[in-house]
């Protein structure tokens, strides 16, 4: 339903995002923040549901600095493997340089 696109953080890093537009005129926009599991099927479905309610939704791939396109499921093994992202101290600073650049893409022309 949505599209995958690239955004650029304040330090020049390019990272992925999933964007979905509503069928009609948008009521507004929402940035959907991923969980530990990346922009996986669940986060994309959350964005899709916001679009169905009339909002432009974008889910930035905040872990792209460590592993581009990362997503996983919910098995104990997958959760354990994903823990490396939150154990990586710079991830929090990286997220702060990336998140502000998701918002402007909500108001840009439809993809």
C-alpha positions, 0 to 999 in steps of 0.5 A, a space after each residue: 500500500 505504501 512506498 519505500 523512500 530515502 531521507 537524509 539526516 542532518 549529518 548527511 546519512 541517508 536512511 530508509 522510510 516507509 510512507 503511505 498516503 491516504 486516498 483523499 485529502 490528508 487530515 494531517 501527518 504522523 511519524 510512526 516510530 519503529 520498535 526494536 524490530 525495525 520497520 517490519 510488517 507490523 510497523 508498516 501495517 500501523 502506518 497503513 491503518 493511519 493512512 486508512 484513517 486519512 493521515 499521511 504516515 511515515 515510518 523512518 528506518 532508524 537502525 539503517 546506520 547499523 544495518 540498512 533495511 533491518 527488520 525482524 519478527 518476534 521469536 526469542 532468537 530474533 529479539 536477541 539478535 535485535 538487542 544489538 541496536 539498543 546496546 549500541 550507545 550512539 544509536 540514541 544520538 543517531 536517532 535524534 539526527 534522523 527523526 527531524 528529517 522525517 517530518 518534512 517528508 509528510 508535507 512533500 508531494 505524494 510519492 
